[in-house]
Amino acid sequence: MAGMSPGPVGPRAAAAQVGGAADAKADAKAVSAARDFESVFLTQMVEQMMKTVKLGNMDGGHAQEIWRSFLSKAIADQIADTGTTGIAQSVNGAMQAYDAARKGATAEGGA
């Protein structure tokens, strides 16, 4: 096929490709963890807000507590899905900075 070059070949290139795939997998895992943290944090916030809402005749009882917990989680998940709070982005940024610092310290220690 004219104009197409086979990419770099050799052990270093192969290691770079494997390392890139591992980094991409780690990044995806970090994004997922940050999103999960945001959801849990927002669930706690919404649960506290829901405690201030009176439900009239339905207020009180074990079933109401369970229902309120499920509703709080559903609301928090919807808020987290919008990605507008910035919590997940902040957590992910902090994890990336920590990972970069850790990798830098490892590289300096190994040199």
Secondary structure, 3 states (H helix, E strand, C coil): CCCCCCCCCCHHHHHHHHHHHHHHHHHHHHHHHHHHHHHHHHHHHHHHHHCCCCCHHHCCCHHHHHHHHHHHHHHHHHHHHHCCCCHHHHHHHHHHHHHHHHHHHHHHHHC
